[in-house]
Amino acid sequence: MSQPPTALTRAVDASLARIGAGPAGPERLEAQLRQLAKWRATVLANTLVAKGYTKVTHGPFAGMDYAGAAAEGGQAPRLLGVYEASLHPVIEQVIARGWPQILDIGCAEGYYAVGLAREMPGSIVHARDSDPVARDLCAALARANGVEDRVRIGGAVAHADFAICEAAPTFILCDIEGAEGALLDPALAPGLARADLLVEVHEGMQPGLVVLLTDRFADTHRITRIDRALRPDLLPAWADQLSDLDRLLLLWEWRATPTPWLWMECR
């Protein structure tokens, strides 16, 4: 006897119906494919949780309690510790250097803010996000990992907020969906010239952002571009029994366009 559809399945069915009502063509098919891929990726993430995966299993944040939901993007890559795998060497460097102050701009549910707080017990992490739901999720994740006393949560960041970079050596992590071009301007926020920054650049949303940011920081920072990478070698052994598509979806981070990172180290 078949099981009744879940709330997730009903919601995806309704979304597909809305998309399907639009004009036929590649755009409609692409939108339907992306919706179906998100559905399947969520099913796989729920499977991980059902199998007892409530802590990050690999990467710099291995052991972090991550039983809650992601504010955006795929949950499975975070649980498996393969999320933004190309950044792992930089994150390990950040942990080793032990900056006393971290500013996570666009912290979402706190994957990085809480992960860094766990690994850097001598650091204060300022976790900032404009979304109140994300801030609540970040607070819950900090409590679950016992670092709520060092994760200070707040709203959107303005140029004046970068004055904190002049008080202590600061590592900045920035992921703000294309707004980095307007925010990260040393001419308007001089404190940025003294900080080390790891910035996700949403070039697909605003072409030219990589060049813009590189030019702004070239005189004060050493700049390294980091592109995306996958780590299928870190999939659990039971994933060998899955289809190739499901294995890819366990690694998929839901990105619609390339989002290179700039690692900018103060000279």
URLINCOR-V793281 format. One record per residue. N is the residue number from 1. RES is the residue in three letters. PSI is psi in radians with two decimals (NA if undefined). OMEGA is omega in radians with two decimals (NA if undefined). D_FIRST is the distance of its C-alpha to the first C-alpha in whole Angstrom. Layout:
n: (N:N)
res: (RES:RES)
psi: (PSI:PSI)
omega: (OMEGA:OMEGA)
d_first: (D_FIRST:D_FIRST)
This chain:
n: (1:2:3:4:5:6:7:8:9:10:11:12:13:14:15:16:17:18:19:20:21:22:23:24:25:26:27:28:29:30:31:32:33:34:35:36:37:38:39:40:41:42:43:44:45:46:47:48:49:50:51:52:53:54:55:56:57:58:59:60:61:62:63:64:65:66:67:68:69:70:71:72:73:74:75:76:77:78:79:80:81:82:83:84:85:86:87:88:89:90:91:92:93:94:95:96:97:98:99:100:101:102:103:104:105:106:107:108:109:110:111:112:113:114:115:116:117:118:119:120:121:122:123:124:125:126:127:128:129:130:131:132:133:134:135:136:137:138:139:140:141:142:143:144:145:146:147:148:149:150:151:152:153:154:155:156:157:158:159:160:161:162:163:164:165:166:167:168:169:170:171:172:173:174:175:176:177:178:179:180:181:182:183:184:185:186:187:188:189:190:191:192:193:194:195:196:197:198:199:200:201:202:203:204:205:206:207:208:209:210:211:212:213:214:215:216:217:218:219:220:221:222:223:224:225:226:227:228:229:230:231:232:233:234:235:236:237:238:239:240:241:242:243:244:245:246:247:248:249:250:251:252:253:254:255:256:257:258:259:260:261:262:263:264:265:266:267)
res: (MET:SER:GLN:PRO:PRO:THR:ALA:LEU:THR:ARG:ALA:VAL:ASP:ALA:SER:LEU:ALA:ARG:ILE:GLY:ALA:GLY:PRO:ALA:GLY:PRO:GLU:ARG:LEU:GLU:ALA:GLN:LEU:ARG:GLN:LEU:ALA:LYS:TRP:ARG:ALA:THR:VAL:LEU:ALA:ASN:THR:LEU:VAL:ALA:LYS:GLY:TYR:THR:LYS:VAL:THR:HIS:GLY:PRO:PHE:ALA:GLY:MET:ASP:TYR:ALA:GLY:ALA:ALA:ALA:GLU:GLY:GLY:GLN:ALA:PRO:ARG:LEU:LEU:GLY:VAL:TYR:GLU:ALA:SER:LEU:HIS:PRO:VAL:ILE:GLU:GLN:VAL:ILE:ALA:ARG:GLY:TRP:PRO:GLN:ILE:LEU:ASP:ILE:GLY:CYS:ALA:GLU:GLY:TYR:TYR:ALA:VAL:GLY:LEU:ALA:ARG:GLU:MET:PRO:GLY:SER:ILE:VAL:HIS:ALA:ARG:ASP:SER:ASP:PRO:VAL:ALA:ARG:ASP:LEU:CYS:ALA:ALA:LEU:ALA:ARG:ALA:ASN:GLY:VAL:GLU:ASP:ARG:VAL:ARG:ILE:GLY:GLY:ALA:VAL:ALA:HIS:ALA:ASP:PHE:ALA:ILE:CYS:GLU:ALA:ALA:PRO:THR:PHE:ILE:LEU:CYS:ASP:ILE:GLU:GLY:ALA:GLU:GLY:ALA:LEU:LEU:ASP:PRO:ALA:LEU:ALA:PRO:GLY:LEU:ALA:ARG:ALA:ASP:LEU:LEU:VAL:GLU:VAL:HIS:GLU:GLY:MET:GLN:PRO:GLY:LEU:VAL:VAL:LEU:LEU:THR:ASP:ARG:PHE:ALA:ASP:THR:HIS:ARG:ILE:THR:ARG:ILE:ASP:ARG:ALA:LEU:ARG:PRO:ASP:LEU:LEU:PRO:ALA:TRP:ALA:ASP:GLN:LEU:SER:ASP:LEU:ASP:ARG:LEU:LEU:LEU:LEU:TRP:GLU:TRP:ARG:ALA:THR:PRO:THR:PRO:TRP:LEU:TRP:MET:GLU:CYS:ARG)
psi: (2.22:2.63:2.56:2.64:2.51:2.96:-0.65:-0.81:-0.74:-0.69:-0.71:-0.70:-0.77:-0.70:-0.74:-0.64:-0.71:-0.76:-0.71:-0.32:-0.18:3.10:2.43:2.56:3.07:-0.62:-0.73:-0.75:-0.69:-0.73:-0.70:-0.72:-0.77:-0.70:-0.75:-0.66:-0.70:-0.71:-0.85:-0.67:-0.64:-0.71:-0.76:-0.68:-0.73:-0.59:-0.73:-0.84:-0.74:-0.50:0.05:0.18:1.57:0.04:2.63:2.29:-0.39:3.09:-3.04:-0.42:0.38:2.32:-0.20:2.31:2.15:1.03:-0.24:-3.03:2.72:2.49:-0.53:2.73:-3.06:2.38:-0.65:-0.81:-0.58:-0.82:-0.67:-0.18:0.39:0.10:2.23:0.94:-0.52:-0.30:-0.18:-0.77:-0.65:-0.77:-0.68:-0.63:-0.72:-0.81:-0.75:-0.63:-0.44:0.84:2.37:-0.33:2.30:2.38:1.93:1.84:2.07:0.87:-0.29:-2.33:-0.02:0.31:-0.86:-0.77:-0.85:-0.69:-0.79:-0.67:-0.68:-0.73:-0.22:1.31:-0.26:0.14:2.60:2.31:2.10:1.89:2.03:2.38:2.48:-0.26:2.07:-0.55:-0.77:-0.71:-0.71:-0.73:-0.70:-0.74:-0.72:-0.71:-0.66:-0.74:-0.73:-0.47:0.13:0.51:0.33:-0.39:-0.28:0.00:1.88:1.98:2.38:-3.10:-2.66:2.66:2.42:2.93:-0.68:-0.43:-0.38:-0.01:-0.42:-0.40:-0.33:-0.23:-0.50:2.68:2.32:2.37:2.22:2.25:2.20:2.17:1.61:0.63:0.80:-0.27:-0.04:-0.51:-0.67:-0.60:-0.77:1.38:1.82:-0.42:-0.53:-0.35:1.42:-0.44:-0.41:-0.48:-0.33:-0.06:2.78:2.34:2.39:1.94:2.20:2.16:2.06:1.17:-0.56:-0.51:-0.68:1.54:2.40:-0.10:-0.62:-0.83:-0.74:-0.90:-0.67:-0.78:-0.69:-0.62:0.04:-0.62:-0.39:-0.21:2.62:2.23:2.24:2.25:2.37:2.14:3.01:2.72:2.62:2.66:1.22:-0.33:-0.27:0.09:2.58:2.73:-0.64:-0.32:-0.24:-0.40:-0.09:2.86:2.80:-0.63:-0.80:-0.65:-0.70:-0.69:-0.45:-0.45:-0.25:2.34:0.19:0.27:2.43:-0.42:2.85:2.44:1.41:2.73:2.59:2.12:1.91:1.87:2.24:2.32:NA)
omega: (-3.09:3.14:3.07:-3.13:3.10:3.09:3.10:-3.13:3.12:-3.14:3.13:3.07:-3.14:3.13:3.11:3.11:3.12:3.12:-3.11:3.12:3.14:-3.12:3.10:3.11:-3.10:-3.12:3.13:3.14:3.12:3.11:3.11:3.13:-3.13:3.12:3.12:3.11:3.09:3.11:-3.10:3.11:3.11:3.07:-3.14:3.08:3.10:3.09:3.08:-3.13:3.13:3.11:3.08:3.12:3.10:3.06:3.08:-2.98:-3.10:3.02:-3.06:-3.08:3.13:-3.13:3.13:3.06:-3.12:-3.08:-3.10:-3.11:3.00:3.10:3.09:3.14:-3.02:3.08:-3.07:3.13:3.11:3.13:-3.12:-3.13:3.11:-3.10:-3.14:-3.01:-3.13:3.13:-3.04:3.13:3.12:-3.13:3.09:3.08:3.11:3.13:-3.11:-3.10:3.01:3.05:3.14:-3.05:3.13:3.05:3.14:-3.08:-3.01:-2.98:-3.09:-3.07:3.02:-3.12:-3.13:-3.10:-3.11:3.11:3.13:3.10:3.12:-3.04:-3.07:-3.01:3.12:-3.04:2.97:-3.13:3.04:-3.10:-3.02:3.09:-3.13:-3.07:-3.13:3.10:3.11:3.14:3.11:3.12:3.13:3.12:3.13:-3.14:3.09:3.12:-3.11:-3.10:3.04:-3.13:-3.06:-3.14:-3.11:3.07:-3.06:-2.94:3.12:-3.08:-3.04:-3.14:3.05:-3.09:-3.10:-3.10:-3.11:3.04:3.13:-3.13:3.13:-3.11:-3.10:3.06:-2.97:2.95:3.13:2.99:-3.03:3.07:-3.01:2.90:3.05:-3.13:-3.11:3.13:-3.14:-3.02:-2.98:-3.10:-3.10:3.11:3.13:-3.13:-3.05:3.13:-3.13:-3.11:-3.10:-3.07:2.95:-3.01:2.96:-2.94:2.98:-3.06:-3.07:-3.08:3.13:3.11:-3.11:3.13:-3.13:-3.10:3.13:-3.14:-3.13:-3.10:3.11:3.13:-3.11:-3.01:-3.04:-3.08:-3.03:-3.02:2.90:-2.97:3.09:3.06:3.13:3.12:-3.01:3.09:3.09:3.13:3.12:3.13:-3.13:3.05:3.11:-3.07:-3.10:3.12:3.07:-3.12:-3.11:3.04:3.09:3.14:3.13:3.11:3.08:-3.10:3.03:-3.12:-3.01:-3.11:3.04:-3.13:3.13:3.13:3.07:3.11:3.13:3.09:2.99:3.06:-3.01:-3.08:-3.12:-3.13:NA)
d_first: (0:4:7:9:12:15:19:20:17:19:22:22:21:24:26:25:26:29:30:29:31:34:37:35:37:36:37:33:32:33:32:28:28:30:27:24:26:26:23:22:25:24:20:22:25:22:21:25:25:22:24:27:29:31:34:36:36:38:41:44:42:40:39:39:36:34:31:31:31:33:35:34:33:31:30:29:33:34:32:33:37:37:37:41:41:45:46:46:49:51:49:50:53:53:52:55:57:56:57:58:56:53:52:49:49:45:44:40:38:41:40:43:45:44:43:47:48:46:48:52:53:56:55:54:51:51:48:48:46:46:42:42:38:39:42:40:37:41:42:39:39:42:42:39:41:45:47:47:50:51:49:50:48:49:49:50:53:56:59:61:59:60:63:61:61:65:65:63:62:58:55:53:50:49:46:46:45:48:50:52:55:56:55:57:60:63:66:64:63:65:63:61:64:64:60:58:55:52:50:47:49:47:49:46:46:50:52:55:54:54:58:59:58:59:62:62:62:64:67:66:63:62:59:56:53:50:47:43:42:39:38:35:37:36:32:31:30:27:27:28:25:24:25:28:27:25:28:30:28:28:32:32:34:33:37:38:41:43:45:47:49:53:54:57:59:63:66)
